[in-house]
Amino acid sequence: MAIDRAQGKQEVLRLALCFAAVVTAGCSSGGGQPQAHDGSADRQTTVSFVNDVYPIIAASCALVGCHDMGTVTNHSTDYTTPEKTHSRWVNGPGFDFCTDGPDLFVQRVVVVPGDPDASYLVTKIAPPTDEPCQDPTHHRRMPPDPMAPLSAESIGKIVQWIREGALLN
């Protein structure tokens, strides 16, 4: 049975989400952590931005000619430190130039804490299609070809970090 690229990318996203669900399920019992006064368990995180997410970004995105600000001057996407990356992403504006409709671009939110489905970042690292953008100066997937896409494990970590509230931890 042949699988086209779009189905393959959907499968990678599905696997990443499954990975994130397994990680969440493994930690959902509260691990004996104290209860908050309102009876709910204190929020636990399993993914650290500084230790888990940012190293992925540093290795794949904050590269010379990409999001290093050494050569990119047309938009504020400086990912050279965890703090700059986090402040740019969380509730930050994103501009989708890979629209398939009549609009030149659509403004989105890069990371919506707690909601990976509403986060433009997830669309960029695991796009629903591999069709090229209407605007040839932009890329549907990040990192773009010829760079390899992020692994399912890396996507899963980023999705889980968003689901856990996108903290700067």
Disulfide bonds with the S-S distance in Angstrom:
Cys98-Cys133 1.63
